[in-house]
Amino acid sequence: MKSEDLLTALHDEYSIDLTAKGKEDVTTMCNLGEGIYERAKEKGIERGVEQEKRNPERKDREAALEMIKDGLSSSRFPDT
């Protein structure tokens, strides 16, 4: 949540008005939370890419499973 949205919610929904220092602290906490979220998201993407590199056959298996779900069989395709 962006700090402006949080400050507005605190004021509108809970009738809480913060001092300038309180607003600064809320902004800092929101920025830290956003930074942590972005880093975690990047790490997750990096791990997914690394995992995909270690297991390239996975895409082939997933494609085959999708074909089976769709009612197709490998017998309909010539050997390659």
N, CA and C of each residue as an Amber inpcrd file, in Angstrom:
protein
   240
   0.8510000  -1.1720000   0.0000000   0.0000000   0.0000000   0.0000000
   0.8950000   1.2340000   0.0000000   0.5420000   2.2000000  -0.7850000
   1.3170000   3.4310000  -0.8380000   1.0660000   4.2460000   0.4220000
   2.0680000   4.9930000   0.8130000   1.9620000   5.7450000   2.0630000
   0.8180000   6.7620000   2.0180000   0.5910000   7.3940000   0.8620000
  -0.5010000   8.3660000   0.7710000  -1.8440000   7.6880000   1.0320000
  -2.0110000   6.4830000   0.4700000  -3.2520000   5.7290000   0.6730000
  -3.4300000   5.3470000   2.1370000  -2.3490000   4.9400000   2.7580000
  -2.4170000   4.5590000   4.1680000  -2.7330000   5.7640000   5.0470000
  -2.0780000   6.8750000   4.7690000  -2.3430000   8.0780000   5.5580000
  -3.7890000   8.5380000   5.3890000  -4.3040000   8.4410000   4.1600000
  -5.6960000   8.8070000   3.9130000  -6.6380000   7.8730000   4.6700000
  -6.3550000   6.5750000   4.6280000  -7.1910000   5.6020000   5.3410000
  -7.1510000   5.8470000   6.8460000  -5.9840000   6.1290000   7.3790000
  -5.8820000   6.4120000   8.8140000  -6.7440000   7.6180000   9.1850000
  -6.7130000   8.6250000   8.3360000  -7.5040000   9.8300000   8.6130000
  -8.9980000   9.5890000   8.4090000  -9.3630000   9.0500000   7.2420000
 -10.7790000   8.9150000   6.8830000 -11.5040000   7.8170000   7.6560000
 -10.8550000   6.6810000   7.8130000 -11.5280000   5.5390000   8.4260000
 -11.3820000   5.4820000   9.9490000 -10.2620000   6.0120000  10.4540000
 -10.0050000   5.8900000  11.8860000  -9.8400000   7.2300000  12.6000000
  -9.9860000   8.3140000  11.8490000  -9.8440000   9.6670000  12.4140000
  -8.5060000   9.8650000  13.1170000  -7.4700000   9.2920000  12.5090000
  -6.1200000   9.4240000  13.0700000  -5.3470000  10.4000000  12.1900000
  -4.8950000  11.4890000  12.8070000  -4.0510000  12.4550000  12.1180000
  -2.6620000  12.3750000  12.7200000  -1.6990000  12.1100000  11.8870000
  -0.3260000  11.9560000  12.3610000   0.4260000  13.2720000  12.2940000
   1.4410000  13.3540000  13.1290000   2.3490000  14.4980000  13.0710000
   3.2160000  14.3440000  11.8320000   3.9890000  15.3680000  11.5310000
   4.8990000  15.3060000  10.3800000   5.8770000  14.1380000  10.5520000
   6.3520000  13.9350000  11.7680000   7.2830000  12.8260000  12.0410000
   6.5730000  11.4910000  11.8440000   5.3340000  11.3780000  12.2850000
   4.5580000  10.1500000  12.1070000   4.3370000   9.8510000  10.6370000
   4.0160000  10.8830000   9.8530000   3.8290000  10.7050000   8.4060000
   5.1290000  10.2480000   7.7470000   6.2270000  10.8390000   8.1890000
   7.5360000  10.4490000   7.6610000   7.8300000   8.9870000   7.9870000
   7.5140000   8.5670000   9.1950000   7.7340000   7.1740000   9.6050000
   6.8690000   6.2090000   8.7930000   5.6170000   6.5800000   8.5490000
   4.7300000   5.7340000   7.7490000   5.2850000   5.6030000   6.3370000
   5.7360000   6.6990000   5.7750000   6.3070000   6.6710000   4.4260000
   7.5400000   5.7850000   4.3820000   8.3860000   5.8880000   5.3890000
   9.5930000   5.0530000   5.4550000   9.2240000   3.5780000   5.5310000
   8.2700000   3.2400000   6.3940000   7.8610000   1.8380000   6.5390000
   7.2590000   1.3060000   5.2360000   6.4410000   2.1160000   4.5740000
   5.8430000   1.6750000   3.3080000   6.9140000   1.4590000   2.2460000
   7.8860000   2.3530000   2.1880000   8.9770000   2.2040000   1.2190000
   9.8130000   0.9680000   1.5100000  10.0760000   0.7110000   2.7820000
  10.8320000  -0.4900000   3.1480000  10.0590000  -1.7440000   2.7650000
   8.7670000  -1.7440000   3.0600000   7.9320000  -2.8980000   2.7130000
   7.9120000  -3.1370000   1.2160000   7.8030000  -2.0780000   0.4390000
   7.7980000  -2.2010000  -1.0220000   9.1370000  -2.7390000  -1.5220000
  10.2350000  -2.2610000  -0.9330000  11.5600000  -2.7460000  -1.3140000
  11.7300000  -4.2240000  -1.0050000  11.2660000  -4.6490000   0.1480000
  11.3450000  -6.0670000   0.5250000  10.5220000  -6.9020000  -0.4360000
   9.3290000  -6.4410000  -0.7610000   8.4660000  -7.1600000  -1.7030000
   9.1390000  -7.2970000  -3.0650000   9.6990000  -6.2060000  -3.5810000
  10.3400000  -6.2410000  -4.9020000  11.5330000  -7.1870000  -4.9080000
  12.3520000  -7.1530000  -3.8520000  13.5060000  -8.0630000  -3.7900000
  13.0700000  -9.5190000  -3.7310000  12.0400000  -9.7950000  -2.9590000
  11.5420000 -11.1680000  -2.8580000  10.9990000 -11.6360000  -4.2030000
  10.3100000 -10.7580000  -4.9000000   9.7670000 -11.0950000  -6.2150000
  10.9040000 -11.3890000  -7.1920000  11.9520000 -10.5540000  -7.1830000
  13.1030000 -10.7740000  -8.0590000  13.7950000 -12.0970000  -7.7360000
  13.9480000 -12.3830000  -6.4510000  14.5800000 -13.6530000  -6.0450000
  13.7570000 -14.8350000  -6.5360000  12.4430000 -14.7360000  -6.4120000
  11.5710000 -15.8090000  -6.8820000  11.7060000 -16.0170000  -8.3760000
  11.7830000 -14.9330000  -9.1320000  11.9490000 -15.0330000 -10.5840000
  13.3000000 -15.6570000 -10.9070000  14.3540000 -15.2080000 -10.2040000
  15.6890000 -15.7730000 -10.4320000  15.6990000 -17.2690000 -10.1480000
  15.0790000 -17.6680000  -9.0620000  15.0450000 -19.0940000  -8.7180000
  14.2680000 -19.8890000  -9.7510000  13.1850000 -19.3130000 -10.2440000
  12.4080000 -19.9940000 -11.2760000  13.2080000 -20.1850000 -12.5480000
  13.9760000 -19.1740000 -12.9380000  14.8100000 -19.2710000 -14.1320000
  15.9010000 -20.3140000 -13.9270000  16.5260000 -20.2980000 -12.7570000
  17.5650000 -21.2850000 -12.4600000  16.9930000 -22.6980000 -12.4910000
  15.8260000 -22.8700000 -11.9160000  15.1930000 -24.1840000 -11.8810000
  14.8490000 -24.6440000 -13.2980000  14.3830000 -23.7220000 -14.1170000
  14.0350000 -24.0510000 -15.5010000  15.2790000 -24.4800000 -16.2780000
  16.4170000 -23.8380000 -16.0140000  17.6760000 -24.2010000 -16.6830000
  18.1290000 -25.5990000 -16.2700000  17.8850000 -25.9570000 -15.0060000
  18.2920000 -27.2730000 -14.5170000  17.3800000 -28.3800000 -15.0230000
  16.1730000 -28.0390000 -15.4470000  15.2140000 -29.0580000 -15.8250000
  14.5210000 -28.6920000 -17.1430000  15.2660000 -28.7010000 -18.2730000
  14.6560000 -28.3010000 -19.5430000  13.5860000 -29.2710000 -20.0400000
  13.6300000 -30.5330000 -19.5740000  12.6340000 -31.5120000 -20.0040000
  11.2520000 -31.2010000 -19.4300000  11.1990000 -30.3660000 -18.4410000
   9.9310000 -30.0490000 -17.7830000   8.9220000 -29.4720000 -18.7740000
   9.3790000 -28.5780000 -19.6410000   8.4710000 -27.9810000 -20.6170000
   7.9040000 -29.0480000 -21.5430000   8.7500000 -30.0090000 -21.9470000
   8.2810000 -31.0860000 -22.8090000   7.2210000 -31.9230000 -22.1050000
   7.4530000 -32.2390000 -20.8440000   6.4780000 -33.0110000 -20.0780000
   5.1690000 -32.2450000 -19.9280000   5.2890000 -30.9450000 -19.6270000
   4.0810000 -30.1370000 -19.4640000   3.3050000 -30.0610000 -20.7730000
   4.0130000 -29.9310000 -21.9000000   3.3470000 -29.8770000 -23.1990000
   2.6360000 -31.2000000 -23.4820000   3.2920000 -32.3070000 -23.1660000
   2.6880000 -33.6220000 -23.3920000   1.4400000 -33.7980000 -22.5230000
   1.5180000 -33.3680000 -21.2810000   0.3560000 -33.4700000 -20.3920000
  -0.8020000 -32.6210000 -20.9010000  -0.5010000 -31.4500000 -21.4130000
  -1.5500000 -30.5990000 -21.9770000  -2.1910000 -31.2710000 -23.1890000
  -1.3690000 -31.9290000 -24.0310000  -1.8960000 -32.6260000 -25.1910000
  -2.8350000 -33.7510000 -24.7570000  -2.4320000 -34.4770000 -23.7350000
  -3.2660000 -35.5740000 -23.2400000  -4.5820000 -35.0230000 -22.6950000
  -4.5010000 -33.9270000 -21.9410000  -5.7130000 -33.3070000 -21.4100000
  -6.6400000 -32.8690000 -22.5370000  -6.0570000 -32.4110000 -23.6260000
  -6.8410000 -31.9390000 -24.7630000  -7.3310000 -33.0800000 -25.6530000
  -7.0210000 -34.3210000 -25.2810000  -7.4980000 -35.4670000 -26.0380000
  -6.5970000 -35.8760000 -27.1910000  -5.4060000 -35.3590000 -27.2430000
  -4.4660000 -35.7420000 -28.2890000  -3.5320000 -36.8130000 -27.7590000
  -3.0690000 -37.6490000 -28.6210000  -2.1100000 -38.6580000 -28.1870000
  -0.8720000 -38.5730000 -29.0630000   0.2230000 -39.1050000 -28.5620000
   1.4670000 -39.0570000 -29.3160000   1.3990000 -39.9340000 -30.5530000
   0.4710000 -40.9080000 -30.6110000   0.3630000 -41.7840000 -31.7750000
  -0.1050000 -41.0230000 -33.0120000  -0.6470000 -39.8380000 -32.8180000
  -1.1000000 -39.0420000 -33.9580000   0.0390000 -38.3090000 -34.6340000
   1.2230000 -38.3370000 -34.0160000   2.3430000 -37.6100000 -34.5660000
   3.4450000 -38.5930000 -34.9430000   4.1120000 -38.3680000 -36.0630000
   5.1980000 -39.2710000 -36.4620000   6.4030000 -39.1080000 -35.5270000
   7.1790000 -40.1670000 -35.4390000   8.4040000 -40.0980000 -34.6320000
   9.3530000 -39.0960000 -35.2610000  10.0910000 -38.4130000 -34.4250000
  11.0630000 -37.4330000 -34.9320000  12.4530000 -37.8820000 -34.6240000
